[in-house]
Amino acid sequence: MSEKNKTDKPFLYELEVLLKQRQKDRPEGSYTTHLFNEGIDKISQKVGEEAVEVVIASKNRDRDEVVYESADLIYHLLVLLAEQGIPFEEVVSELQRRSRS
């Protein structure tokens, strides 16, 4: 295990825990708090915007931008899942199920 990640949980699961904590505590000044306070319309809008930005970056063949925008998309998707009360594990399970088909 790398020095940076001393836990057994993959980073996305750690991020999910952090997002759920932010959803519960709503710390002032947090962008995540802002999204939860704005609600599902704003969160969904951000997911859509980030998805479009990934598409544009990929069409431009800009590798660094694809990585950057993909990180934004995954973050906003995790916020959306938290807002909907859907554990990330359900998405992973669905991907696993599909890979066995």
MONOR-V690295 format. One record per helix or strand of 3 or more residues. SS is the DSSP state (H for helix, E for strand). FROM is the first residue (numbers start at 1). LEN is the number of residues. If there is no record, write none. Layout:
# MONOR-V690295
ss-><SS:SS>
from-><FROM:FROM>
len-><LEN:LEN>
This chain:
# MONOR-V690295
ss-><H:H:H:H:H>
from-><11:31:40:63:88>
len-><15:8:20:22:12>
